Amino acid sequence: MTTTAALTPVQIADRVASTIDELFARVDRWRDTLEEHLTADPSPSAAELDPIVQSFAEPALAADGLVTGSGFVAAPGLLSDAHWHLAWWLGGVLGIRRLATIDDPSNDQFRDYTSLEWWRLPARTGTRHVTGPYVDYVCTDDYTVTITTPVSVGGRLLGVVGMDMLVDRLERELLPLLRSSATPVAVVNASGRVVTATDTRLEPGSILRREGLVDALEPLRAPVPAAVQAHLADGAEVIACGDTSLALVVGP
């Protein structure tokens, strides 16, 4: 019989960061592709831009069981033929399909996506952002983590590009790693919301309430997340997972 060697909390944090960093790198490549195209054609039509987005969004869904949605959301007024526009593809049991959206503000079901966190924060900070876990009522109606990064040319925000991951899939990716810890461990976002944990009582999306945790996580809420390694009053340790804006809360 083989056993998995126990990892230190710092090693676990590094490996969580490595998993997320691979996703960040992929989104950054998509951003570069779009910025190159939009530099040459600053006001394309949806018909011109959508195939470019589709060329990277669909392969990501087909090749990676972790990614459940991907694409580009245009800044209002960017496209010559659509003031509001989402070029977003979804994966799942129904296969890969285009997200159906309502882009007419006069429709009762229209939603201004610029008010949503996954748009609002990258637009404000000019850098990538991890949103969630949250219930994604636009795409999946399930707990989701979304990575978005701004697409800009000459200092002008042209939209955001990114991907969605269902929390249950992210849990399957991370839990074997977390279980290599000798003590209970949870992955939380910069607001203390649980992504996954070895304690089954800590459900994804719930707030982990520990004295001093909100203050300990404050550096992760900066536009560029800073390093965190702190101890709480109850003896728990908080360790940043690189610059992902996620952190481990370890023990007791």
C-alpha positions as CSV (number, residue, x, y, z in Angstrom):
1,M,0.0,0.0,0.0
2,T,1.3,3.5,-0.9
3,T,0.6,6.7,1.1
4,T,0.9,10.3,0.1
5,A,3.6,12.2,2.0
6,A,2.3,15.0,4.1
7,L,3.0,18.5,2.8
8,T,3.7,21.6,4.7
9,P,1.1,24.4,4.5
10,V,3.6,26.5,2.5
11,Q,4.0,23.7,0.0
12,I,0.3,23.3,-0.3
13,A,-0.2,27.1,-0.8
14,D,2.5,27.0,-3.5
15,R,0.8,24.1,-5.3
16,V,-2.6,25.8,-5.2
17,A,-1.0,28.9,-6.7
18,S,0.6,26.8,-9.4
19,T,-2.8,25.4,-10.4
20,I,-4.4,28.8,-10.6
21,D,-1.3,30.4,-12.3
22,E,-1.7,28.0,-15.2
23,L,-5.2,29.3,-15.7
24,F,-4.0,32.9,-15.3
25,A,-1.4,32.3,-18.0
26,R,-4.0,31.0,-20.4
27,V,-6.3,34.0,-19.9
28,D,-3.3,36.3,-20.4
29,R,-2.6,34.7,-23.8
30,W,-6.2,35.3,-24.8
31,R,-5.9,38.9,-23.7
32,D,-2.8,39.3,-25.8
33,T,-4.5,37.9,-28.9
34,L,-7.5,40.3,-28.5
35,E,-5.3,43.3,-27.9
36,E,-3.3,42.6,-31.0
37,H,-6.5,42.3,-33.1
38,L,-8.1,45.4,-31.5
39,T,-5.0,47.5,-32.0
40,A,-5.3,46.8,-35.8
41,D,-9.1,47.2,-35.8
42,P,-10.3,49.3,-32.9
43,S,-14.0,49.2,-33.7
44,P,-14.8,45.7,-35.2
45,S,-18.2,44.2,-35.7
46,A,-19.4,41.3,-33.6
47,A,-19.2,39.1,-36.8
48,E,-15.5,40.0,-37.1
49,L,-14.5,39.6,-33.4
50,D,-16.6,36.5,-32.4
51,P,-14.7,34.0,-34.5
52,I,-11.4,35.1,-32.9
53,V,-12.9,34.6,-29.4
54,Q,-14.4,31.3,-30.4
55,S,-11.0,30.1,-31.7
56,F,-9.6,30.0,-28.1
57,A,-12.8,29.7,-26.1
58,E,-14.0,26.4,-27.6
59,P,-10.7,24.5,-27.4
60,A,-10.4,25.5,-23.7
61,L,-13.8,23.9,-23.0
62,A,-13.0,20.8,-25.0
63,A,-9.6,20.2,-23.6
64,D,-9.9,21.1,-19.9
65,G,-12.5,19.5,-17.6
66,L,-11.9,22.4,-15.1
67,V,-13.0,25.2,-17.4
68,T,-16.8,25.4,-17.9
69,G,-17.1,28.8,-19.6
70,S,-14.8,31.1,-21.5
71,G,-14.9,34.1,-23.7
72,F,-14.8,37.9,-24.1
73,V,-17.2,40.6,-22.8
74,A,-17.0,43.8,-24.8
75,A,-17.0,47.3,-23.3
76,P,-20.3,49.1,-24.1
77,G,-19.9,50.8,-27.4
78,L,-16.8,48.9,-28.6
79,L,-18.4,47.1,-31.4
80,S,-19.7,48.9,-34.5
81,D,-22.9,46.9,-34.6
82,A,-23.7,46.0,-31.0
83,H,-23.5,48.4,-28.0
84,W,-23.7,45.5,-25.5
85,H,-22.1,42.1,-26.4
86,L,-21.0,38.9,-24.7
87,A,-19.0,36.4,-26.8
88,W,-19.1,33.5,-24.3
89,W,-19.1,29.8,-24.7
90,L,-20.2,27.1,-22.2
91,G,-19.3,23.5,-21.8
92,G,-21.1,20.7,-20.1
93,V,-23.3,17.6,-20.6
94,L,-25.1,19.3,-23.5
95,G,-21.7,19.9,-25.3
96,I,-20.1,23.2,-26.2
97,R,-22.6,25.9,-26.9
98,R,-22.8,29.7,-27.2
99,L,-24.3,31.5,-24.2
100,A,-27.6,33.1,-25.2
101,T,-27.8,36.7,-24.0
102,I,-30.2,39.6,-24.0
103,D,-28.4,42.7,-25.3
104,D,-31.4,45.0,-25.6
105,P,-31.6,47.4,-22.5
106,S,-35.4,47.8,-23.1
107,N,-35.9,44.1,-22.3
108,D,-37.0,43.4,-18.7
109,Q,-34.4,40.6,-18.6
110,F,-31.5,42.7,-19.7
111,R,-28.6,42.9,-17.2
112,D,-25.9,45.6,-17.2
113,Y,-22.8,43.4,-16.9
114,T,-20.6,46.4,-16.0
115,S,-22.1,46.4,-12.6
116,L,-21.0,42.8,-11.8
117,E,-17.8,42.1,-9.8
118,W,-16.1,40.1,-12.5
119,W,-16.3,43.2,-14.7
120,R,-16.2,46.0,-12.2
121,L,-13.0,45.1,-10.3
122,P,-10.7,44.5,-13.4
123,A,-12.1,47.7,-14.9
124,R,-11.3,49.7,-11.7
125,T,-7.9,48.2,-11.0
126,G,-6.6,47.5,-14.5
127,T,-5.5,44.0,-13.5
128,R,-6.9,40.5,-13.3
129,H,-9.5,39.4,-10.7
130,V,-10.8,36.2,-9.2
131,T,-14.6,36.5,-8.5
132,G,-16.3,34.0,-6.2
133,P,-17.3,31.5,-5.3
134,Y,-20.7,32.9,-6.2
135,V,-23.9,31.5,-7.7
136,D,-23.7,32.3,-11.4
137,Y,-27.2,33.1,-12.5
138,V,-26.1,34.2,-15.9
139,C,-24.4,31.0,-17.0
140,T,-24.7,27.9,-14.8
141,D,-27.0,28.6,-11.8
142,D,-24.3,26.9,-9.7
143,Y,-21.4,27.9,-7.5
144,T,-18.7,29.3,-9.8
145,V,-15.2,30.9,-9.7
146,T,-14.5,33.4,-12.5
147,I,-11.1,34.7,-13.6
148,T,-11.2,37.9,-15.7
149,T,-8.5,40.2,-16.9
150,P,-9.0,43.6,-18.7
151,V,-8.4,44.0,-22.4
152,S,-7.0,47.5,-23.1
153,V,-5.3,49.4,-25.9
154,G,-3.7,52.7,-25.4
155,G,-5.1,52.9,-21.9
156,R,-8.7,52.4,-23.1
157,L,-10.7,49.5,-21.6
158,L,-12.1,47.5,-24.4
159,G,-13.6,44.6,-22.4
160,V,-12.7,41.7,-20.2
161,V,-11.6,38.2,-21.2
162,G,-11.8,35.2,-18.9
163,M,-13.1,31.8,-17.8
164,D,-15.5,30.1,-15.4
165,M,-14.9,27.1,-13.2
166,L,-17.6,25.3,-11.3
167,V,-16.6,25.0,-7.7
168,D,-17.3,21.3,-7.5
169,R,-14.8,20.7,-10.3
170,L,-12.2,23.0,-8.6
171,E,-12.8,21.0,-5.4
172,R,-12.0,17.8,-7.2
173,E,-8.7,19.3,-8.4
174,L,-7.7,20.8,-5.0
175,L,-9.0,18.5,-2.3
176,P,-6.4,15.7,-2.9
177,L,-3.8,18.3,-2.4
178,L,-5.4,19.8,0.7
179,R,-5.8,16.3,2.3
180,S,-2.0,15.9,2.2
181,S,-2.0,18.4,5.1
182,A,-1.6,17.0,8.6
183,T,-4.1,19.6,9.9
184,P,-7.5,20.9,8.7
185,V,-7.1,23.4,5.9
186,A,-9.4,25.6,3.8
187,V,-8.9,27.7,0.7
188,V,-10.6,31.1,0.9
189,N,-10.8,34.2,-1.3
190,A,-9.8,37.6,-0.2
191,S,-13.1,38.2,1.6
192,G,-12.9,35.0,3.6
193,R,-15.4,33.1,1.4
194,V,-14.7,29.4,1.3
195,V,-13.6,27.8,-2.1
196,T,-13.0,24.4,-0.7
197,A,-12.0,22.8,2.6
198,T,-11.1,19.5,4.2
199,D,-13.7,20.2,6.9
200,T,-17.0,19.1,5.3
201,R,-18.9,21.6,7.5
202,L,-17.3,24.4,5.5
203,E,-19.4,24.6,2.4
204,P,-18.2,26.4,-0.7
205,G,-19.5,29.9,-0.8
206,S,-19.9,30.2,3.0
207,I,-18.0,32.8,4.9
208,L,-15.2,31.5,7.2
209,R,-15.7,33.5,10.4
210,R,-12.6,33.7,12.6
211,E,-11.4,36.5,14.7
212,G,-8.8,38.6,12.8
213,L,-9.3,36.8,9.5
214,V,-10.7,39.7,7.6
215,D,-7.7,41.9,8.6
216,A,-5.2,39.1,7.8
217,L,-6.6,38.9,4.3
218,E,-6.6,42.6,3.6
219,P,-3.3,42.5,1.5
220,L,-5.1,40.1,-0.9
221,R,-7.7,42.8,-1.7
222,A,-5.1,45.2,-3.1
223,P,-5.0,45.6,-6.9
224,V,-1.8,43.5,-6.9
225,P,-2.3,40.9,-4.0
226,A,0.6,41.1,-1.5
227,A,2.2,38.3,0.5
228,V,0.3,37.1,3.6
229,Q,1.6,34.8,6.3
230,A,-0.2,35.6,9.6
231,H,-1.4,33.8,12.7
232,L,-4.9,34.3,14.1
233,A,-5.8,34.5,17.8
234,D,-7.2,30.9,17.7
235,G,-3.9,29.5,16.5
236,A,-4.8,29.2,12.8
237,E,-2.3,30.2,10.2
238,V,-3.1,32.2,7.1
239,I,-0.9,31.8,4.0
240,A,-1.3,33.5,0.6
241,C,-1.4,31.2,-2.4
242,G,1.1,33.3,-4.4
243,D,-0.5,36.3,-6.0
244,T,-3.8,34.5,-6.9
245,S,-5.8,36.5,-4.2
246,L,-6.6,33.1,-2.6
247,A,-5.2,32.0,0.8
248,L,-5.0,28.9,3.0
249,V,-6.4,28.9,6.5
250,V,-4.6,26.1,8.3
251,G,-5.8,24.5,11.6
252,P,-6.4,24.2,14.4
